[in-house]
Amino acid sequence: MLMSKLHQDIASFLILIIHIASFLVLIILEMCWCCRLYLLTIANLFPTALAQQYEDCLLFAWAGDFFPP
């Protein structure tokens, strides 16, 4: 059975909210330098496009002088 347009819109909106929330949580966790290796491991375990974006962000932050070694 096909979902109605309203149900499709609601599902799309919820997926968008979940992606934004997960990205914000990862950014907050990434601020703690001790969490970076753990997050890189998660990004490697789940090689989706979204995880690849997280990994790219983490590697960029790792290479910068903003965080301690």
Secondary structure, 3 states (H helix, E strand, C coil): CCCCHHHHHHHHHHHHHHHHHHHHHHHHHHCCHHHHHHHHHHHHHCCCHHHHHHHHHHHHHHHCCCCCC
